[in-house]
Amino acid sequence: MLSKFIVAGALSAIVAIAAPAQAQEEGKQRFTHEGYTYVYEVKETKSGKQISGRRFPDAVAFNLSVKNGKVSGVSGGQQVAFKVEEARGAASN
């Protein structure tokens, strides 16, 4: 579930075209949720978008791929997979 929040924040940055306040040096973006700060970057690839970064203060890494409306990858050492729409729904809760 927490990974859905990561993607929800990243997707909102992608869809809304990241505002200058969200942009960090070297193209990194950030958002805060439940006391954690997620610092990440989104890269466009031939097969879709790659979202990678770390959650602070514990520096837990995440690497996610967004392709064909699905998100998959690793967050905190655990495999995650869900639909983009589920992440958007989680963000609205």
Backbone as a printed PyTorch tensor [residue, N CA C, xyz], in Angstrom:
tensor([[[  0.8220,  -1.1880,   0.0000],
         [  0.0000,   0.0000,   0.0000],
         [  0.8650,   1.2500,   0.0000]],

        [[  1.9170,   1.2630,   0.7850],
         [  2.7870,   2.4280,   0.8530],
         [  3.4130,   2.7200,  -0.5060]],

        [[  3.7190,   1.6690,  -1.2600],
         [  4.2900,   1.8620,  -2.5830],
         [  3.3150,   2.5690,  -3.5080]],

        [[  2.0270,   2.3640,  -3.2960],
         [  1.0310,   3.0620,  -4.0990],
         [  1.1310,   4.5570,  -3.8720]],

        [[  1.4580,   4.9740,  -2.6580],
         [  1.6150,   6.3920,  -2.3790],
         [  2.8450,   6.9570,  -3.0860]],

        [[  3.8880,   6.1600,  -3.1770],
         [  5.0800,   6.5850,  -3.9010],
         [  4.7130,   6.8790,  -5.3400]],

        [[  4.0510,   5.9320,  -5.9590],
         [  3.6880,   6.0920,  -7.3590],
         [  2.6600,   7.1920,  -7.5350]],

        [[  1.7170,   7.2990,  -6.5990],
         [  0.7100,   8.3560,  -6.7050],
         [  1.3740,   9.7250,  -6.7290]],

        [[  2.3340,   9.9210,  -5.8570],
         [  3.0500,  11.2000,  -5.8380],
         [  3.8480,  11.4100,  -7.1060]],

        [[  4.5070,  10.3640,  -7.5550],
         [  5.2990,  10.4710,  -8.7700],
         [  4.4120,  10.6930,  -9.9870]],

        [[  3.2930,   9.9780, -10.0450],
         [  2.3820,  10.1440, -11.1750],
         [  1.7770,  11.5340, -11.2000]],

        [[  1.4540,  12.0660, -10.0270],
         [  0.8920,  13.4150, -10.0220],
         [  1.9160,  14.4230, -10.5290]],

        [[  3.1870,  14.1660, -10.2380],
         [  4.2370,  15.0490, -10.7460],
         [  4.3740,  14.9010, -12.2510]],

        [[  4.2250,  13.6850, -12.7580],
         [  4.3190,  13.4500, -14.1930],
         [  3.1340,  14.0860, -14.9020]],

        [[  1.9430,  13.8110, -14.4190],
         [  0.7290,  14.2870, -15.0790],
         [  0.6130,  15.7940, -14.9960]],

        [[  0.9550,  16.3760, -13.8700],
         [  0.7790,  17.8060, -13.6740],
         [  1.9830,  18.6280, -14.1360]],

        [[  2.9660,  17.9910, -14.7000],
         [  4.2210,  18.6470, -15.0870],
         [  4.8060,  19.3460, -13.8630]],

        [[  5.7320,  18.6930, -13.2510],
         [  6.2940,  19.0760, -11.9590],
         [  6.5120,  20.5770, -11.8200]],

        [[  5.9860,  21.1060, -10.7460],
         [  6.1390,  22.5290, -10.4560],
         [  7.5610,  22.8020,  -9.9960]],

        [[  8.0510,  24.0270, -10.1970],
         [  9.4140,  24.3520,  -9.7840],
         [  9.6620,  24.0810,  -8.2970]],

        [[  8.6450,  24.2330,  -7.4600],
         [  8.8280,  23.9920,  -6.0270],
         [  9.1250,  22.5290,  -5.7500]],

        [[  8.6660,  21.6190,  -6.6050],
         [  8.9130,  20.1990,  -6.4080],
         [ 10.2720,  19.7840,  -6.9540]],

        [[ 10.7690,  20.5070,  -7.9090],
         [ 12.0100,  20.1150,  -8.5720],
         [ 13.1950,  20.2910,  -7.6320]],

        [[ 14.0700,  19.3310,  -7.6670],
         [ 15.2930,  19.3910,  -6.8810],
         [ 16.4590,  19.3940,  -7.8530]],

        [[ 17.6350,  19.6950,  -7.3450],
         [ 18.7930,  19.6930,  -8.2220],
         [ 18.9290,  18.3480,  -8.9080]],

        [[ 19.4270,  18.3610, -10.1260],
         [ 19.6180,  17.1870, -10.9580],
         [ 18.3130,  16.4750, -11.2830]],

        [[ 17.2100,  17.1900, -11.3650],
         [ 15.9430,  16.6090, -11.7900],
         [ 15.2170,  15.7840, -10.7490]],

        [[ 15.6600,  15.7970,  -9.5160],
         [ 14.9830,  15.0170,  -8.4830],
         [ 13.7750,  15.7700,  -7.9480]],

        [[ 12.7570,  15.0190,  -7.6040],
         [ 11.5260,  15.5790,  -7.0730],
         [ 11.2960,  14.9960,  -5.6900]],

        [[ 10.3540,  15.5740,  -4.9570],
         [ 10.0820,  15.0510,  -3.6170],
         [  8.6480,  15.3000,  -3.2230]],

        [[  8.1680,  14.4500,  -2.3260],
         [  6.8970,  14.6740,  -1.6600],
         [  6.9710,  14.0060,  -0.2950]],

        [[  6.1110,  14.4170,   0.6070],
         [  6.0940,  13.8840,   1.9680],
         [  4.7620,  13.2060,   2.2170]],

        [[  4.8270,  12.0350,   2.8650],
         [  3.6220,  11.2790,   3.2050],
         [  3.8770,  10.5150,   4.4880]],

        [[  2.9730,  10.6430,   5.4520],
         [  3.0480,   9.9320,   6.7380],
         [  4.4230,  10.0440,   7.3900]],

        [[  4.9950,  11.2320,   7.3630],
         [  6.2650,  11.4700,   8.0380],
         [  7.5020,  11.0690,   7.2580]],

        [[  7.3260,  10.4920,   6.0930],
         [  8.4550,  10.1190,   5.2550],
         [  8.5630,  11.1010,   4.0920]],

        [[  9.7820,  11.3760,   3.6760],
         [ 10.0200,  12.2020,   2.4980],
         [ 10.5650,  11.2980,   1.4100]],

        [[  9.9090,  11.3190,   0.2650],
         [ 10.3040,  10.5200,  -0.8900],
         [ 11.0260,  11.4310,  -1.8770]],

        [[ 12.2720,  11.0950,  -2.1840],
         [ 13.0660,  11.8580,  -3.1420],
         [ 13.3150,  10.9150,  -4.3110]],

        [[ 12.9340,  11.3510,  -5.5150],
         [ 12.9710,  10.4410,  -6.6510],
         [ 13.1890,  11.2060,  -7.9520]],

        [[ 13.4680,  10.4400,  -8.9880],
         [ 13.5140,  11.0060, -10.3210],
         [ 12.7520,  10.0840, -11.2620]],

        [[ 12.2100,  10.6710, -12.2990],
         [ 11.4440,   9.9430, -13.2920],
         [ 12.1930,  10.0350, -14.6060]],

        [[ 12.4490,   8.8810, -15.1960],
         [ 13.1300,   8.8420, -16.4880],
         [ 12.2090,   8.2030, -17.5140]],

        [[ 12.1780,   8.8050, -18.6680],
         [ 11.4110,   8.2810, -19.7920],
         [ 12.2960,   7.2680, -20.5170]],

        [[ 11.8020,   6.0470, -20.7250],
         [ 12.5590,   5.0290, -21.4540],
         [ 11.7150,   4.5310, -22.6250]],

        [[ 12.2880,   3.7270, -23.4620],
         [ 11.5530,   3.1700, -24.6000],
         [ 10.3760,   2.3180, -24.1380]],

        [[ 10.5150,   1.6770, -23.0060],
         [  9.4640,   0.7750, -22.5300],
         [  8.5190,   1.4180, -21.5200]],

        [[  8.6920,   2.6970, -21.2020],
         [  7.8180,   3.3770, -20.2440],
         [  8.6070,   4.2850, -19.3230]],

        [[  8.0200,   4.6110, -18.1950],
         [  8.6750,   5.4970, -17.2330],
         [  9.3420,   4.6730, -16.1290]],

        [[ 10.4980,   5.1450, -15.6850],
         [ 11.2140,   4.5460, -14.5620],
         [ 11.2030,   5.5530, -13.4250]],

        [[ 10.7440,   5.1260, -12.2640],
         [ 10.7070,   5.9840, -11.0750],
         [ 11.6500,   5.3630, -10.0570]],

        [[ 12.6750,   6.1110,  -9.6510],
         [ 13.6220,   5.5640,  -8.6780],
         [ 14.0250,   6.6360,  -7.6870]],

        [[ 14.2910,   6.1880,  -6.4740],
         [ 14.7030,   7.1230,  -5.4430],
         [ 14.8190,   6.4570,  -4.0940]],

        [[ 14.7110,   7.2970,  -3.0560],
         [ 14.8310,   6.8180,  -1.6720],
         [ 13.7940,   7.4920,  -0.7960]],

        [[ 13.3760,   6.7680,   0.2280],
         [ 12.4620,   7.2880,   1.2380],
         [ 13.2890,   7.6150,   2.4730]],

        [[ 13.1150,   8.8250,   2.9830],
         [ 13.8820,   9.2600,   4.1550],
         [ 12.9640,   9.4830,   5.3360]],

        [[ 13.4300,   9.2860,   6.5730],
         [ 14.8100,   9.3260,   7.0240],
         [ 15.5470,   7.9930,   6.9820]],

        [[ 14.8920,   6.8850,   6.6440],
         [ 15.5750,   5.5950,   6.7020],
         [ 16.3060,   5.1990,   5.4160]],

        [[ 16.2800,   6.0450,   4.3790],
         [ 17.0100,   5.8410,   3.1250],
         [ 16.6560,   4.5340,   2.4180]],

        [[ 15.3920,   4.1180,   2.4880],
         [ 14.9290,   2.9110,   1.8160],
         [ 14.7790,   3.2020,   0.3210]],

        [[ 15.3800,   2.3590,  -0.5060],
         [ 15.3550,   2.5650,  -1.9560],
         [ 14.0970,   1.9950,  -2.5870]],

        [[ 13.6850,   2.6120,  -3.6920],
         [ 12.6060,   2.0530,  -4.5100],
         [ 12.9200,   2.2860,  -5.9760]],

        [[ 12.5440,   1.3160,  -6.7960],
         [ 12.7220,   1.3720,  -8.2490],
         [ 11.4570,   0.7940,  -8.8690]],

        [[ 10.7300,   1.6230,  -9.5970],
         [  9.4600,   1.2060, -10.1600],
         [  9.4120,   1.5060, -11.6540]],

        [[  8.7070,   0.6750, -12.3780],
         [  8.4800,   0.8780, -13.8090],
         [  6.9930,   1.0860, -14.0310]],

        [[  6.6610,   2.0240, -14.9050],
         [  5.2790,   2.2790, -15.2660],
         [  5.1550,   1.9790, -16.7510]],

        [[  4.3170,   0.9940, -17.0730],
         [  4.1590,   0.5740, -18.4590],
         [  2.7560,   0.0320, -18.6690]],

        [[  2.0990,   0.5100, -19.7090],
         [  0.7640,   0.0300, -20.0710],
         [ -0.2240,   0.0960, -18.9110]],

        [[ -0.1500,   1.1640, -18.1320],
         [ -1.0900,   1.3420, -17.0300],
         [ -0.8010,   0.5010, -15.8020]],

        [[  0.3540,  -0.1390, -15.7600],
         [  0.7270,  -0.9810, -14.6230],
         [  2.0490,  -0.5100, -14.0290]],

        [[  2.1530,  -0.6710, -12.7250],
         [  3.3640,  -0.3100, -11.9930],
         [  3.9480,  -1.5920, -11.4150]],

        [[  5.2570,  -1.7570, -11.5430],
         [  5.9020,  -2.9200, -10.9380],
         [  7.3250,  -2.5390, -10.5590]],

        [[  7.8760,  -3.2900,  -9.6370],
         [  9.2460,  -3.0310,  -9.2240],
         [  9.4960,  -3.4480,  -7.8050]],

        [[ 10.4660,  -2.7760,  -7.1760],
         [ 10.8920,  -3.1020,  -5.8180],
         [ 10.8210,  -1.8470,  -4.9610]],

        [[ 10.2040,  -1.9850,  -3.7990],
         [ 10.1490,  -0.8980,  -2.8210],
         [ 10.4950,  -1.4730,  -1.4600]],

        [[ 11.5430,  -0.9430,  -0.8550],
         [ 11.9550,  -1.4470,   0.4540],
         [ 12.3300,  -2.9130,   0.4370]],

        [[ 12.8650,  -3.3950,  -0.6930],
         [ 13.2790,  -4.7900,  -0.7970],
         [ 12.1470,  -5.7480,  -1.1220]],

        [[ 10.9300,  -5.2370,  -1.3250],
         [  9.7820,  -6.0890,  -1.6220],
         [  9.2760,  -5.8310,  -3.0280]],

        [[  8.9050,  -6.9010,  -3.7130],
         [  8.3020,  -6.7730,  -5.0360],
         [  6.9210,  -6.1550,  -4.8990]],

        [[  6.6080,  -5.2120,  -5.7790],
         [  5.2870,  -4.5940,  -5.7990],
         [  4.7670,  -4.6010,  -7.2310]],

        [[  3.4540,  -4.6950,  -7.3700],
         [  2.8160,  -4.6330,  -8.6810],
         [  1.3650,  -4.2200,  -8.4730]],

        [[  0.9310,  -3.2240,  -9.2290],
         [ -0.4510,  -2.7560,  -9.1480],
         [ -0.7360,  -1.8580, -10.3310]],

        [[ -2.0140,  -1.5480, -10.5250],
         [ -2.4300,  -0.6860, -11.6250],
         [ -2.2210,   0.7760, -11.2540]],

        [[ -1.9230,   1.6040, -12.2430],
         [ -1.7450,   3.0400, -12.0250],
         [ -2.9940,   3.6270, -11.3740]],

        [[ -4.1540,   3.1940, -11.8080],
         [ -5.4050,   3.7170, -11.2500],
         [ -5.5240,   3.4480,  -9.7530]],

        [[ -4.9860,   2.3220,  -9.2850],
         [ -5.0040,   2.0230,  -7.8450],
         [ -4.1630,   3.0350,  -7.0860]],

        [[ -3.0460,   3.4450,  -7.6450],
         [ -2.1940,   4.4460,  -6.9940],
         [ -2.9050,   5.7860,  -6.9360]],

        [[ -3.5770,   6.1570,  -8.0140],
         [ -4.3190,   7.4110,  -8.0150],
         [ -5.4260,   7.3720,  -6.9660]],

        [[ -6.0900,   6.2320,  -6.8310],
         [ -7.1330,   6.0660,  -5.8170],
         [ -6.5740,   6.1780,  -4.4120]],

        [[ -5.3950,   5.6070,  -4.1960],
         [ -4.7570,   5.6760,  -2.8750],
         [ -4.4030,   7.1070,  -2.5250]],

        [[ -4.0270,   7.9020,  -3.5290],
         [ -3.6300,   9.2760,  -3.2910],
         [ -4.8230,  10.1310,  -2.8820]],

        [[ -6.0080,   9.7550,  -3.3080],
         [ -7.1950,  10.5500,  -2.9840],
         [ -7.7740,  10.2140,  -1.6170]],

        [[ -7.2930,   9.1350,  -0.9980],
         [ -7.8000,   8.7370,   0.3340],
         [ -7.1810,   9.5620,   1.4430]]])
